[in-house]
Amino acid sequence: MVKRTYNLDIVLQALSDPTRRQVVERLGIGPSSVSDLASPFSMAMPSFMQHLDILESAQLIYTEKVGRVRICYLNPNPFSVMESWLQVQKSLWETRLNQLDSFLLKTKGKT
């Protein structure tokens, strides 16, 4: 099995757009055709396809042609890169806030 690496910057950039986030949320329910994914949005199909291309370039989704229909699938693996980064940030800030809390409690006791 090939181990893939995912670029956090590319994943976050792809998710920076609300349309693309909505597509990812929808695909979290299950696979969907491009036309079904595009239906809630009031944009031309070529514009919508650009959003899918960005998501596919970031490896957040992959597509498969079934007959004349293109089906989109969510790839959950790149989210682990984002999750790892967020966990580090959370841990860092929890430590800093705990230190601030300790400092404030010591300072309060001195007055």
C-alpha positions, 0 to 999 in steps of 0.5 A: 500500500502506498503511503500518501502525504497531504499538504496542510496549506493546500488542504486549508486553502481548498477549504477556505471557500464556503462552496467547497466546504459545503461540497465536502459536508455534503460528501460526508453523507455519501457519494454524489453525482456532480449534477446533484452536488451542483444543484444547490448552487446558483453558478454555471457548471464550469464555475462549479467544476473549478471548485471540484478541481480544487478539491480534487487537487487537494486530494479531499475528493476523488471522482469516478466516471460511471457511464455518463455520470461522474460520481464524487467521493470524499477522501477522509485521509487529508483531514488527518493532517489538519487534525494533527496540526489542530491538536498541536495548536490546542495543546500549545494553547491549553498549556499557555492558558494554564500557565496564565491561570496559575500566574493570575492565581498567584498574583491575586494571592499577593494583593 
